[in-house]
Amino acid sequence: MRLGYWTPIYGGFLRNIDDEQMPATFAYVRRVSEIADRLGYDITLIPELYLNDRKGPSAPSLEAWELAAAVAAVTEQVEIMVAVRPGFHTPQVLAKRAATLDDISGGRLALNVVSAWWAEEAKQYGGVFGEHDERYVRTEEWMDVVSGLWRETPFNFAGQFYTAEGTILEPKPQRIPPIWAGGESEGGKASIARFADSYVMHGGTVEEIGTKVSDMRRRREELGKEGFGEFGMAAYVIVRDTEAEAQAELERITAAPSADSPSFASYQEFISHSQLEQQVSLRDYSVGTRGLRPNLVGTPEQVAEKLLAYADAGLDLVLIQSSPLHEELERIAEQVFPLVGHRLGTGAGVSLAEVTN
């Protein structure tokens, strides 16, 4: 299993906590990026949101693609998965930007293609926002253009939403960026099975994730395609010396959520514009991406045991959220990495069985 982390573009991850000591600045993101690169984290997801989804639309947030280029320039090892919403980018320009970012990063780029859910954000920033299933149809065509430009010169395309006439893209990426996507509706999963290389999920129980992995593998087989490269999941992680301390932190960050708070302004839009397999309560939404559902909360041994159970269920990647991230990445690397056989910097890990026997 690979262990990565969610880059905090919006000043933290918690809707109930105002100040997480994680300012929405490049100075802070650089600090986290260099720590993670040194500790041996495999990958970071840089989400793309023009409005602040966690602290409220009026709060500051950073732009994903400028930030991704800066992170690439100050790191050496960590893979950079940057999110992109087709409704905000022409495929030709995005393909060019991605090829340049691939060069800056030395071939460490991956894309998380998101069909979008926030209508208010699209209205304010001029994004295209259609009906749910139409967004996936547009996304597939958009990906046809992007991937075609990465592989062919000149490239020609005529579709329902996009055209390309003799378009030249040079230089090509030195590595074709892997395409990640996530979705839970029937239309979304059918579309993702056709265009994505890997599947990323919101947090779920071991049983829920195992079922989703099996379902998406079946869909690929029915299309006659090779299996997905990886299955990933977002999760909020709390590691403490005792279970009681971990539970106390969980209560602190989820206590008394209020739908009237600016931090919850996107709640109704998220549940109304997404077709979700599980209901999301206000308490769940206090963290986002259903990050609490995996229940990666407890002692290092408890969290490690749960991670290994997810690996057995077919999960290949966990994208960690935690607060404050600069402290928690250090704690998780020091206390959990060795228990799951994950490298710590240049060192080697050992298995949980070796530690507990």
Beta strands, then each sheet from edge to edge (+ up, - down):
strand 1: 2-6
strand 2: 43-46
strand 3: 79-84
strand 4: 109-113
strand 5: 155-158
strand 6: 163-167
strand 7: 179-181
strand 8: 198-201
strand 9: 231-239
strand 10: 296-298
strand 11: 317-321
sheet 1: 10+ 9+ 8+ 7+ 4+ 3+ 2+ 1+ 11+
sheet 2: 5+ 6-
end
